[in-house]
Each structure stands twice: as structure tokens, then as C-alpha cells.
Amino acid sequence: MSAGGAFGGNRGARPVPPEKGVFPLDHMHLCDLEKKEYINCLKNEGHKSDKCRQFSKKYLECRMEKNLMAKQDMSELGFRKGDELQAPLSED
């Protein structure tokens, strides 16, 4: 008899969550506008994420403000201080 679980896995081993990437889903749609702006930018720019960094940053900032992910310095997420100057957002 085998000691492993289904497909040869070890049933006794505890799964280890990834260091980053796990955060609550936005069930209340608190950051939908920011998400849609980012997705639209990706579609318009041929899925070149470097051209949509300002929308990505805005989306991540929204998630942090709404406690949908841990608050971190943007430099830890790959943004530099001058990133927002490369493609200014229109303010209403």
C-alpha cells in the first residue's frame, strides 16, 4: 500500500503559500474602475504592460488603500519615484 495521496502526492505535507500573490478578491468591486482602466490600456497598447504602468500602479494603490493587499512601498513592487511622470494621468 502506498503512503502517498492522489497522484502520488504526500497527504501529510502542509502546503506552503507563496510569498506574494495571495490576497483577497475584490468581491465588493472597490477597485473596478482602476482594474478596467488597466485592462483597457493593455488592450489598446497591444498587451505591452510597460505602456500601462501608471494604471497598474493606480490599481495596486487602490487595493492597498482598501485593504485588499498588504501595504508596501511602491519601490518594492517595481515602481520608481519618477514612474508617474512618464505618463501623466488626467485629473478631474
C-alpha positions as CSV (number, residue, x, y, z in Angstrom):
1,M,0.0,0.0,0.0
2,S,1.3,3.4,-0.9
3,A,1.8,6.2,1.7
4,G,1.2,8.9,-0.9
5,G,-2.1,10.6,-1.7
6,A,-3.8,11.0,-5.0
7,F,-1.5,11.2,-8.0
8,G,1.5,10.3,-5.8
9,G,1.3,13.4,-3.6
10,N,2.2,13.3,0.1
11,R,-1.0,13.8,2.1
12,G,0.9,14.6,5.3
13,A,2.8,17.6,3.8
14,R,1.3,21.0,4.6
15,P,1.1,23.4,1.6
16,V,3.3,26.4,1.8
17,P,1.7,29.6,0.4
18,P,3.6,31.8,-2.0
19,E,5.4,34.8,-0.5
20,K,3.5,37.2,-2.7
21,G,0.4,37.0,-4.9
22,V,-2.2,35.8,-2.5
23,F,-4.6,38.5,-1.5
24,P,-8.4,38.7,-1.1
25,L,-10.5,39.0,-4.2
26,D,-12.3,42.3,-4.8
27,H,-15.8,40.9,-4.2
28,M,-17.2,44.3,-3.4
29,H,-15.8,45.8,-6.7
30,L,-13.9,48.5,-4.8
31,C,-11.2,48.9,-7.4
32,D,-13.2,48.0,-10.6
33,L,-12.6,51.4,-12.2
34,E,-8.8,51.1,-11.8
35,K,-8.9,47.5,-13.0
36,K,-10.9,48.4,-16.1
37,E,-8.6,51.3,-16.9
38,Y,-5.6,49.0,-16.7
39,I,-7.2,46.2,-18.8
40,N,-8.4,48.8,-21.4
41,C,-4.9,50.2,-21.6
42,L,-3.5,46.7,-22.1
43,K,-5.9,46.1,-25.0
44,N,-5.2,49.4,-26.6
45,E,-1.4,49.1,-26.3
46,G,-1.2,45.5,-27.7
47,H,-0.8,44.0,-24.2
48,K,2.5,45.8,-23.6
49,S,2.4,46.3,-19.9
50,D,5.3,48.8,-19.8
51,K,3.0,51.3,-21.5
52,C,0.3,50.9,-18.9
53,R,2.4,51.2,-15.7
54,Q,0.6,54.2,-14.4
55,F,-2.7,52.3,-14.5
56,S,-1.1,49.3,-12.8
57,K,0.3,51.5,-10.1
58,K,-3.1,53.2,-9.6
59,Y,-4.8,49.7,-9.3
60,L,-2.2,48.5,-6.7
61,E,-2.6,51.7,-4.7
62,C,-6.3,51.3,-4.7
63,R,-6.0,47.7,-3.5
64,M,-3.7,48.8,-0.7
65,E,-6.0,51.7,0.3
66,K,-9.0,49.3,0.5
67,N,-7.0,46.7,2.5
68,L,-7.2,44.1,-0.4
69,M,-3.5,43.6,-0.2
70,A,-0.7,44.4,2.3
71,K,0.6,48.0,2.1
72,Q,4.0,48.1,0.6
73,D,6.3,50.8,-0.7
74,M,5.8,51.0,-4.5
75,S,9.5,50.6,-5.0
76,E,9.1,47.1,-3.6
77,L,6.6,46.4,-6.3
78,G,8.9,47.5,-9.2
79,F,8.0,51.2,-9.4
80,R,10.4,54.1,-9.2
81,K,9.7,57.6,-7.9
82,G,9.6,59.0,-11.5
83,D,7.3,56.4,-12.9
84,E,4.2,58.6,-12.6
85,L,5.9,61.4,-14.6
86,Q,6.4,59.2,-17.6
87,A,2.7,59.1,-18.5
88,P,0.7,61.7,-16.5
89,L,-2.9,60.8,-15.6
90,S,-5.7,63.3,-16.3
91,E,-7.2,64.7,-13.2
92,D,-10.9,65.6,-13.0
